[in-house]
């Protein structure tokens, strides 16, 4: 999943980018409020981690501008201010969750999982689709109870298609989610990953809509 990190502290930003990258996110990092708004305008992100004390435009004002233009990107606010009033202002401005610095990276990762799970409209931690179960906490996938070995990219692609089951995602959308700004994907990378997923999970799971994109159909029955 592509994540926008907005943090002006170089040391913390660097650590977060590395840690969240390790947790499987494609992290785009900007260091001030204006850059954050520009990034959000230019592309779509699965979630944003937003520091409040920022140069050029503070985090609260970024959040207000974002929500005012109808952007529903899930936002987790990082704040060094731990007064009740600051937390209330953040949540009222449209934050979905917050963490007070200093915080633990594992807790941040768990809160992001909960946030994106809610954004996808799921209450249960695991994604279940027919015989396929995907566990975002462990990043494990099983098919009919048997573990399936997926590469990091294959996992991300599957998670994304499952989160948007019933919708068609274009190749450009998938590439953006997988790679962010930093790595120019090879022109056929998505096709290759899809090919591998079909081999491992069955040929009928992912539909190709020629010239449009890819889709996993909504699972019938229990979800
Ligand atoms: Ca700051």
Boltz pocket constraint, residues with backbone or C-beta under 6 A from the ligand:
constraints:
  - pocket:
      binder: B
      contacts: [[A, 7], [A, 8], [A, 9], [A, 51], [A, 52], [A, 53], [A, 54]]
      max_distance: 6.0
